[in-house]
Amino acid sequence: ETLAFTPFKSGMAVVGADVLRLYDGAGISLIEDKLGYTTPAVCASDKYVLVYDLGAKQYAVYNSLTRVIRRDTDFRVLCADMSDTGAYILVTRSNETRYVVEYYNEALSKTMSVYKDHYVLDAAIRDDGARFVICSAIPSGTDLSCEIALCQAGSAEAVRTVTYPGAMPLMVDFAPDGSFTVLCDTAVLTFDADGAELSRYPISGMTLVTAHQKGGITAIAAAENALGSENRIVVLGADGTILLDTICR
């Protein structure tokens, strides 16, 4: 069985094809709710858990006590993110354009949609739900460019959009102060709350093995050579400061 899980409060949310379970820090089950997903996925904020069927049209939102909503979307959900306020975003694949990023406010109502002709690979929403970031890959000849768009809830115009030629975005995450970090295949890029670049850590020439982001902290493991005998472990703070950079042999 395919399982997806994420930390939630002091415990954990675990999602399988047939059921969602929320556990507290002592491992006691708080909620058990039947699903019916083919490819379960989950994301969480400090107050809410959002589960969805990856590549399908079903999703649900929970707090620590009960299911808040269960809904079907018009298009297939490819990724999602949840804020502490209850506002959330869904990245869906539409028929009229390649992707639609749907924004839902604290009342769980869809209030805006951002249409993208390019391939949206990840998106994240700020803890207060006021802003969100969309990371897209843009075909450019035989290569790709990375487009990073910082959006304001309720505004038709992006706060800032930047493009990095020869790069592909992989994941993005907000820090508590509203700054955010984008992991690309060529570099780790850190931006302030208004989308201005603060720092970059190049990873060109390395083969990314795994990566994780949480609360603005980015951790990566990458092979330094083709044999895989040397691996670099890097942890970057929310401001791009190098917290750890070491070689494992």
Disulfide bonds with the S-S distance in Angstrom:
none
